[in-house]
């Protein structure tokens, strides 16, 4: 069928742009000696994960045990839960998963280490455990140097765990708008990593894996000589927020293409200056700003209600009628994807595929 026949709201994936995005990152990393482990919280799809692996990725990251289960059930053999896992049931599920795939996880507290070790012992597995280092985002993570050392020693002493290195992801750096701001943030992260790695080296603890990086800064981490694993995720789709990042010339960064769109229908045109879409908060995320309307100058998506999206038209004479369909670039791709059951894959104007968003709602 033609993509224009797709009912709305729907999540459209422009497959040519998507394929080019995958290849762009794969080519950037090729020959560097740095491992690519894309973040699957962006797409929540084993189909996408396996396509990434076909271009050289070793596996994927995820944030939740339920996401890891979806990836392994979908055929992904190597999954890193780049987040803290807390609770008996979650530790048990993670250890059980490690009987079927290579599983690693990060920690920032001895209680997590204790729980993971006990669960791994019950299942007769060894879990790779990374200590999360606070590299400047001030979210999870242990402070640099001695605090990391003390926790790494707790991990190394646990018989069913293996110290796997450092989780060093700087999420807020991804969305700093200027190159100078992004460089400064990553330089601060590198200084914290250097201090911590030196402390570990002095105690004879090898730090073989330093993992982090995202779509907004991956070239900085790639060139650092410090990171040896990259976790970029949003590059497969891009979104309106990433499009606000600037390059060295002051222009928007265009290394990756927009491939993900929310497809919506004009359901009301009550006055010339206003149109209402059938895509509101239940169809897209606005935590990083409103979506952008594709291909219509002077039309701005200004407000989202549960089931309604409000457009303001600067040119009241614009021919936009009830029943017309529009594409929107979501402000934040990750939580938008989590609202849908399917990617509707389109190529050359034709619906080519439907890919289930297997880990939709996987929050446990």
C-alpha positions as CSV (number, residue, x, y, z in Angstrom):
1,X,0.0,0.0,0.0
2,X,1.0,3.6,-0.4
3,X,2.3,5.2,2.8
4,X,-0.3,7.9,2.4
5,X,-3.0,5.2,3.1
6,X,-1.6,4.5,6.5
7,X,-4.1,5.3,9.3
8,X,-3.1,7.8,11.9
9,X,-1.5,8.3,14.3
10,X,1.3,6.1,13.2
11,X,5.0,5.8,13.6
12,X,6.6,6.0,10.2
13,X,10.2,4.8,9.6
14,X,11.8,6.1,6.4
15,X,14.0,3.0,5.6
16,X,16.5,4.6,3.2
17,X,17.4,7.3,5.7
18,X,17.4,4.7,8.5
19,X,19.8,2.5,6.6
20,X,22.1,5.4,5.8
21,X,22.2,6.4,9.5
22,X,23.2,2.8,10.5
23,X,26.0,2.8,7.9
24,X,27.2,6.3,8.8
25,X,28.0,5.3,12.4
26,X,29.3,1.9,11.4
27,X,31.7,3.6,9.0
28,X,32.8,6.1,11.5
29,X,33.8,3.5,14.0
30,X,35.3,1.0,11.5
31,X,39.0,0.4,12.0
32,X,39.3,2.5,15.2
33,X,39.5,-0.5,17.5
34,X,36.5,1.0,19.4
35,X,33.5,-1.3,20.0
36,X,30.0,-0.2,18.9
37,X,27.2,-1.2,21.3
38,X,24.2,0.9,20.4
39,X,21.5,1.8,22.9
40,X,18.3,-0.1,22.3
41,X,16.2,2.1,24.6
42,X,15.8,4.2,21.5
43,X,14.2,1.6,19.3
44,X,13.2,-1.2,21.7
45,X,13.3,-3.6,18.7
46,X,15.4,-6.8,18.3
47,X,14.9,-6.4,14.6
48,X,16.7,-3.0,14.6
49,X,19.4,-4.4,17.1
50,X,20.2,-7.3,14.7
51,X,20.5,-4.9,11.8
52,X,23.0,-2.9,13.9
53,X,24.9,-6.0,14.7
54,X,25.0,-7.0,11.0
55,X,27.0,-3.8,10.5
56,X,29.5,-4.5,13.2
57,X,27.9,-3.8,16.6
58,X,28.8,-6.4,19.3
59,X,25.4,-6.2,20.9
60,X,23.2,-3.6,22.5
61,X,22.7,-1.6,25.7
62,X,19.4,-1.3,27.4
63,X,18.1,0.3,30.6
64,X,15.7,-2.3,32.1
65,X,15.8,-6.0,32.7
66,X,12.6,-6.4,30.7
67,X,14.2,-4.7,27.8
68,X,17.2,-7.1,28.1
69,X,14.7,-10.0,28.1
70,X,13.1,-8.7,24.9
71,X,16.5,-8.4,23.2
72,X,17.6,-11.8,24.2
73,X,14.3,-13.4,23.2
74,X,14.6,-11.7,19.9
75,X,18.0,-13.2,19.2
76,X,20.5,-10.6,20.5
77,X,23.3,-12.6,22.2
78,X,25.1,-9.8,24.1
79,X,23.2,-7.2,26.2
80,X,24.5,-4.7,28.7
81,X,22.1,-3.2,31.1
82,X,23.7,0.2,31.5
83,X,21.8,1.1,34.5
84,X,21.5,0.1,38.2
85,X,19.2,-2.9,38.9
86,X,17.6,-3.1,42.3
87,X,15.3,-5.8,43.8
88,X,15.3,-9.5,44.3
89,X,13.0,-10.3,41.4
90,X,15.1,-8.2,38.9
91,X,18.4,-9.7,40.1
92,X,16.9,-13.2,39.7
93,X,15.6,-12.4,36.2
94,X,18.9,-10.9,35.1
95,X,20.9,-13.9,36.4
96,X,18.5,-16.3,34.6
97,X,19.0,-14.4,31.4
98,X,22.7,-14.8,31.7
99,X,22.2,-18.6,31.2
100,X,21.2,-17.8,27.6
101,X,23.3,-14.8,26.6
102,X,26.2,-12.7,27.7
103,X,24.9,-10.2,30.2
104,X,26.6,-7.3,31.9
105,X,25.2,-4.6,34.2
106,X,26.4,-1.6,36.1
107,X,26.3,-0.7,39.8
108,X,26.9,2.3,42.1
109,X,26.2,0.7,45.5
110,X,27.3,-2.3,47.5
111,X,23.7,-3.5,48.0
112,X,23.4,-4.0,44.2
113,X,26.6,-6.0,44.2
114,X,25.4,-8.2,47.0
115,X,22.1,-8.9,45.3
116,X,23.6,-9.6,41.9
117,X,26.2,-11.9,43.3
118,X,23.6,-14.0,45.2
119,X,21.4,-14.3,42.2
120,X,24.3,-15.2,39.9
121,X,25.5,-17.9,42.4
122,X,22.0,-19.5,42.4
123,X,22.1,-19.8,38.6
124,X,25.7,-20.8,38.3
125,X,26.7,-17.8,36.1
126,X,29.3,-15.1,36.1
127,X,28.0,-11.6,35.5
128,X,30.3,-8.8,34.2
129,X,29.7,-5.8,36.5
130,X,30.8,-2.3,35.6
131,X,31.0,0.5,38.2
132,X,29.1,3.6,37.1
133,X,31.3,6.7,37.4
134,X,29.7,10.1,37.7
135,X,31.3,11.9,34.8
136,X,29.4,15.2,35.4
137,X,25.7,14.4,34.7
138,X,25.1,14.2,38.5
139,X,22.5,11.4,38.1
140,X,23.6,7.9,39.1
141,X,27.2,7.0,39.6
142,X,30.1,7.0,42.1
143,X,32.4,9.9,42.5
144,X,35.9,9.6,40.8
145,X,39.0,8.0,42.3
146,X,38.8,6.3,45.7
147,X,35.0,5.9,45.9
148,X,35.1,3.9,42.6
149,X,38.1,1.9,43.8
150,X,36.2,0.8,47.0
151,X,33.2,-0.4,45.0
152,X,35.3,-2.1,42.3
153,X,37.1,-4.0,45.1
154,X,33.7,-5.2,46.4
155,X,32.8,-6.4,42.9
156,X,36.1,-8.1,42.4
157,X,35.7,-9.9,45.7
158,X,32.3,-11.3,44.8
159,X,32.8,-14.9,43.6
160,X,30.0,-14.8,41.0
161,X,30.8,-11.4,39.6
162,X,33.6,-10.1,37.5
163,X,34.7,-6.4,37.5
164,X,34.0,-5.3,33.9
165,X,35.2,-1.7,33.8
166,X,33.6,1.7,34.0
167,X,30.2,3.0,32.8
168,X,31.0,6.6,31.9
169,X,28.0,8.0,30.0
170,X,27.5,11.8,30.1
171,X,23.8,12.2,29.0
172,X,23.5,15.9,29.4
173,X,26.5,16.5,27.2
174,X,24.5,15.1,24.2
175,X,22.2,18.1,24.1
176,X,24.6,21.0,24.7
177,X,24.1,23.1,21.7
178,X,27.5,24.4,20.7
179,X,30.6,22.3,19.9
180,X,32.6,24.2,22.5
181,X,30.1,23.3,25.3
182,X,30.1,19.6,24.2
183,X,33.9,19.5,24.1
184,X,34.1,21.0,27.6
185,X,31.7,18.5,29.0
186,X,33.5,15.5,27.5
187,X,36.9,16.9,28.6
188,X,35.6,17.1,32.2
189,X,34.4,13.5,31.8
190,X,37.8,12.4,30.5
191,X,39.6,14.0,33.5
192,X,37.3,12.1,35.9
193,X,38.0,8.8,34.0
194,X,41.7,9.4,34.1
195,X,41.8,10.0,37.8
196,X,39.7,6.9,38.4
197,X,41.7,4.7,36.1
198,X,45.0,5.8,37.6
199,X,43.6,4.9,41.1
200,X,42.5,1.5,39.9
201,X,45.9,0.9,38.2
202,X,47.7,1.7,41.4
203,X,45.7,-1.0,43.2
204,X,46.3,-3.5,40.4
205,X,42.7,-3.6,39.1
206,X,42.6,-3.7,35.3
207,X,39.9,-1.4,33.7
208,X,39.5,-3.1,30.3
209,X,36.2,-1.5,29.4
210,X,35.3,2.2,29.4
211,X,31.9,2.6,27.9
212,X,29.7,5.6,27.2
213,X,29.1,8.2,24.5
214,X,25.9,9.2,22.7
215,X,24.7,10.6,19.4
216,X,25.6,14.2,20.2
217,X,29.2,13.6,21.3
218,X,30.3,10.2,19.9
219,X,33.1,11.6,17.8
220,X,34.6,13.2,20.8
221,X,34.6,9.9,22.7
222,X,35.8,8.0,19.6
223,X,38.8,10.3,19.2
224,X,39.6,10.4,22.9
225,X,41.8,7.3,23.1
226,X,40.0,6.6,26.4
227,X,36.6,5.2,25.5
228,X,36.7,1.8,23.9
229,X,32.9,1.2,23.6
230,X,30.3,3.6,22.3
231,X,26.6,3.6,23.3
232,X,25.0,6.0,20.8
233,X,21.3,5.2,20.2
234,X,19.3,8.1,18.8
235,X,21.4,8.3,15.6
236,X,19.1,5.7,14.0
237,X,16.1,8.0,14.1
238,X,17.2,11.5,15.2
239,X,14.6,13.9,16.6
240,X,13.8,17.6,16.7
241,X,15.9,18.1,19.9
242,X,19.1,16.7,18.4
243,X,18.5,18.9,15.3
244,X,19.1,21.9,17.5
245,X,22.7,20.9,18.1
246,X,25.1,23.1,16.1
247,X,28.3,22.3,14.3
248,X,31.6,24.3,14.1
249,X,30.0,26.7,11.5
250,X,27.0,27.5,13.7
251,X,24.7,25.4,11.5
252,X,22.6,22.5,12.7
253,X,24.5,19.2,12.8
254,X,23.4,17.1,9.9
255,X,25.6,14.0,10.2
256,X,22.5,11.8,10.6
257,X,19.1,12.1,8.9
258,X,15.6,12.3,10.3
259,X,14.1,8.9,9.6
260,X,11.3,8.6,12.2
261,X,8.0,10.5,11.9
262,X,4.7,10.6,13.6
263,X,2.0,10.5,10.9
264,X,-1.1,12.6,11.8
265,X,-4.3,13.7,10.3
266,X,-6.0,17.2,10.5
267,X,-9.2,16.4,12.4
268,X,-10.4,20.0,12.7
269,X,-9.8,23.4,11.1
270,X,-12.2,25.6,13.2
271,X,-10.6,29.0,12.2
272,X,-8.1,30.0,9.6
273,X,-5.3,30.4,12.1
274,X,-5.7,27.1,13.8
275,X,-5.8,23.4,12.9
276,X,-6.1,20.4,15.2
277,X,-4.3,17.0,14.6
278,X,-5.2,13.6,16.0
279,X,-1.7,13.3,17.5
280,X,-1.3,14.6,21.1
281,X,0.4,13.4,24.2
282,X,-0.6,9.8,23.6
283,X,1.1,9.8,20.2
284,X,4.3,11.7,20.9
285,X,6.6,12.9,23.6
286,X,7.0,16.6,24.3
287,X,9.5,16.4,27.2
288,X,12.2,17.8,24.8
289,X,10.0,20.3,23.1
290,X,7.2,20.2,20.5
291,X,7.4,18.3,17.3
292,X,8.3,19.9,14.0
293,X,5.9,19.9,11.1
294,X,7.6,18.6,7.9
295,X,7.2,20.5,4.7
296,X,4.9,23.3,5.7
297,X,6.5,26.7,6.4
298,X,4.7,28.9,8.8
299,X,3.0,26.1,10.6
300,X,3.9,25.4,14.2
301,X,2.8,22.6,16.6
302,X,2.2,24.7,19.7
303,X,0.3,22.5,22.2
304,X,-0.4,18.9,22.9
305,X,-3.4,17.6,24.8
306,X,-4.2,13.9,25.4
307,X,-5.6,13.3,21.9
308,X,-5.2,16.6,20.2
309,X,-2.3,18.5,18.7
310,X,-2.7,22.2,18.1
311,X,-1.2,23.9,15.1
312,X,-0.9,27.6,14.6
313,X,-0.7,28.9,11.0
314,X,1.0,32.2,10.4
315,X,-0.5,32.2,6.9
316,X,-4.2,31.8,7.4
317,X,-4.7,31.3,3.7
318,X,-2.6,28.0,3.7
319,X,-4.6,25.2,2.1
320,X,-4.8,22.8,5.0
321,X,-8.1,20.9,5.1
322,X,-9.8,18.4,7.4
323,X,-8.5,15.0,6.4
324,X,-5.1,16.2,5.2
325,X,-2.2,14.1,6.7
326,X,1.1,15.5,8.0
327,X,4.4,14.2,9.1
328,X,5.9,15.3,12.4
329,X,9.5,15.0,13.7
330,X,9.1,14.2,17.4
331,X,10.9,16.3,19.9
332,X,12.3,13.2,21.7
333,X,12.4,9.9,19.8
334,X,12.9,7.4,22.6
335,X,9.7,8.0,24.6
336,X,7.8,8.6,21.4
337,X,8.7,5.1,20.2
338,X,7.5,3.7,23.5
339,X,3.9,4.8,22.7
340,X,3.6,2.6,19.6
341,X,3.2,-1.1,18.8
342,X,4.8,-1.0,15.3
343,X,7.3,0.8,13.1
344,X,5.7,1.3,9.7
345,X,8.6,0.9,7.4
346,X,8.3,2.9,4.1
347,X,10.6,3.0,1.1
348,X,9.9,4.8,-2.2
349,X,6.4,5.7,-1.0
350,X,5.4,2.1,-0.3
351,X,4.9,0.4,3.0
352,X,7.6,-2.2,3.0
353,X,7.5,-3.6,6.5
354,X,5.9,-3.7,9.9
355,X,8.4,-4.2,12.7
356,X,7.0,-4.9,16.2
357,X,8.3,-2.6,19.0
358,X,8.8,-5.6,21.2
359,X,10.0,-3.9,24.3
360,X,7.3,-1.2,24.3
361,X,6.3,-0.6,27.9
362,X,9.2,-2.7,29.2
363,X,9.8,-0.7,32.4
364,X,10.5,-3.4,35.0
